[in-house]
Every structure is written in C-alpha cells, then in structure tokens.
C-alpha cells in the first residue's frame, strides 16, 4: 500500500468554502479509480503549530505504485490537481507531496 500525502499552502484570498469545494471534488472520485482507497482531507489542527503555512492537506491510500501511477494519469485527478495548483501560493511551489509505502 502507498499513502499519498499532499500538503497545500493556499493563497490568502482563497476562502474556506473554495477549499472545501476542492476537497469535496477530490472525495467524489473515491471508489471510481481502481486501487484508490480512503481519502481524508482537511485543515491542520496540530497543537504544535509548525505547519509552516501548509494549513490544509489530504491523504489518499493506494493498493500499490501501479494504482498511484494510474491515478496520476486519470482525468479526475488532473482536474482536482489543476484546482489545487490554481489556488496554491505560488502554484505548484505551494504544494508538497510525499508518498509513503506501508
């Protein structure tokens, strides 16, 4: 299994409603892409307070590397990814991705 971890620094002018709409779109593809399991998203509530501006994020679990690769090429992923880049601080520079095998 692969846990796909994405942290986002959204621009200051992006509302929580817009962020939630992007996350809702992401959740709408759960179960529609083979090998994609649970998706969890939201705003950090860490008491440590060391997010360094990455206040929102999500995780998506995949059956393996092939499933993650298929997801990356899927049109639904490309649509959600484009929305994330559009609203992130500095575009792609405001997004951090970490893939953890488990």
Secondary structure, DSSP 8 states (H G I E B T S, - for coil): -EEEEEEE-B-TT--HHHHHHHHHHHHHTTTTSTTEEEEEEEE---SS---TT--EEEEEEESSHHHHHHHHHSHHHHHHHHHHHHHBTTGGGGEEEEEEE-
